[in-house]
Amino acid sequence: MLSKERYNAYDTWAWLYNQTMGPAYGQEQLRWLERSLLPQLPSAAQLLDLCCGTGQLIQPLLERGYQVTGLDGSEAMLNYARENAPRANFWLDDARTFSSPIQFDAVFSTSASLNHIMSLEALTEVFQNVYRSLQPSGFFLFDLNHPGQMQKWWRGQIVEGEIDSRYAWILRPSYEPTHHQGAFEVSLFEAPRWPSQSWGKRLMYLLRAPLYRLLSLRRLTRFRLKLLCYFSRLEPDWQRSDLNYPVKGHAIADVRLALQQTGFEQICIETIEGADKIDDNYSAHFICRKGAQP
Ligand SMILES: C[S@@+](CC[C@H](N)C(=O)[O-])C[C@H]1O[C@@H](n2cnc3c(N)ncnc32)[C@H](O)[C@@H]1O
């Protein structure tokens, strides 16, 4: 990378990530770290959460006695992270160019953050930065969505979404296999403060609020996602904005080689549940250790 850029594309919807995906992903990834990393660490180990987002993973690690630093390129995401984990350190920086003044016992990067790194060269630069910021034999863990899995599941359809009385959102991932290029689109719908046009509209607004609350039930997910396909037509007064995030489907074999060339050893790849066979159903969770410099 020639100039020092900072990835800040999450600034626009940090408020939404903080109350929806942040807590949900944080819980899932914590279970993975509890199984695959924490039993191997000394107490009070120094940890770096690379691309920490809104930091929901950090507070439970602080509570277990670890010292945690979070790094992210988005200032708005970090502002929420500071609220969620007030005792952590935070660095506003870019994974492709950061350098750390301290050496960590472990660095981790969760929820496919590194799929935002758009080339293998840039991903290798991230690996080199991580390598330099680790203690000898320190651990590096991260997860990635990979081409087979993206081709199978990222089909341009709505896969997640919620409706609240004040806002609604949908997530729609897509994948173009020739260039291993994916994208996820986030559409946000924000309710008007109070529909003033007519009494009829006000009444509908009041009637829909409990219906939307009901739709948040897990067992109504399919119905909710169906409804969200037509949400613009259903709620034409809600303000819609569409955000598009390009991501790269890095091939697992390329990633493994880049890790080896950087000097990482004992590379294991597993599913989030710990199964060692990665197929198109699962994202790939990497665990490796800093070896001697090659
Ligand atoms: C999907 S979110 C994951 C956040 C968090 N790790 C989690 O599990 O909820 C991706 C995060 O990566 C950050 N990010 C992406 N590319 C980055 C880069 N090059 N440098 C720093 N942060 C980056 C984004 O700002 C965003 O906060």
The ligand as an SDF file (V2000), in Angstrom:
LIG
                    3D

 27 29  0  0  0  0  0  0  0  0999 V2000
  -17.6520   -7.4300   10.4380 C   0  0  0  0  0  0  0  0  0  0  0  0
  -16.9460   -6.2290   11.4930 S   0  0  0  0  0  0  0  0  0  0  0  0
  -16.3170   -7.2680   12.7880 C   0  0  0  0  0  0  0  0  0  0  0  0
  -16.1010   -6.5480   14.0740 C   0  0  0  0  0  0  0  0  0  0  0  0
  -15.7190   -7.4280   15.2600 C   0  0  0  0  0  0  0  0  0  0  0  0
  -14.4620   -8.1120   15.0340 N   0  0  0  0  0  0  0  0  0  0  0  0
  -16.8210   -8.4380   15.5630 C   0  0  0  0  0  0  0  0  0  0  0  0
  -16.5220   -9.6460   15.6610 O   0  0  0  0  0  0  0  0  0  0  0  0
  -17.9670   -8.0200   15.7490 O   0  0  0  0  0  0  0  0  0  0  0  0
  -15.4900   -5.7820   10.5860 C   0  0  0  0  0  0  0  0  0  0  0  0
  -14.6520   -4.6950   11.2790 C   0  0  0  0  0  0  0  0  0  0  0  0
  -13.3770   -4.6540   10.6360 O   0  0  0  0  0  0  0  0  0  0  0  0
  -12.9610   -3.3140   10.5310 C   0  0  0  0  0  0  0  0  0  0  0  0
  -11.9730   -3.2650    9.4420 N   0  0  0  0  0  0  0  0  0  0  0  0
  -12.0920   -3.7470    8.1840 C   0  0  0  0  0  0  0  0  0  0  0  0
  -10.9580   -3.5330    7.4930 N   0  0  0  0  0  0  0  0  0  0  0  0
  -10.0970   -2.9150    8.3410 C   0  0  0  0  0  0  0  0  0  0  0  0
   -8.7500   -2.4570    8.2130 C   0  0  0  0  0  0  0  0  0  0  0  0
   -8.0680   -2.5690    7.0560 N   0  0  0  0  0  0  0  0  0  0  0  0
   -8.1560   -1.8990    9.2840 N   0  0  0  0  0  0  0  0  0  0  0  0
   -8.8290   -1.7510   10.4580 C   0  0  0  0  0  0  0  0  0  0  0  0
  -10.1180   -2.1550   10.6290 N   0  0  0  0  0  0  0  0  0  0  0  0
  -10.7480   -2.7360    9.5820 C   0  0  0  0  0  0  0  0  0  0  0  0
  -14.2470   -2.5520   10.2550 C   0  0  0  0  0  0  0  0  0  0  0  0
  -14.1200   -1.1750   10.5540 O   0  0  0  0  0  0  0  0  0  0  0  0
  -15.2240   -3.2790   11.1670 C   0  0  0  0  0  0  0  0  0  0  0  0
  -15.2580   -2.6900   12.4430 O   0  0  0  0  0  0  0  0  0  0  0  0
  1  2  1  0
  2  3  1  0
  2 10  1  0
  3  4  1  0
  4  5  1  0
  5  6  1  0
  5  7  1  0
  7  8  2  0
  7  9  1  0
 10 11  1  0
 11 12  1  0
 11 26  1  0
 12 13  1  0
 13 14  1  0
 13 24  1  0
 14 15  1  0
 14 23  1  0
 15 16  2  0
 16 17  1  0
 17 18  1  0
 17 23  2  0
 18 19  1  0
 18 20  2  0
 20 21  1  0
 21 22  2  0
 22 23  1  0
 24 25  1  0
 24 26  1  0
 26 27  1  0
M  CHG  2   2   1   9  -1
M  END
$$$$
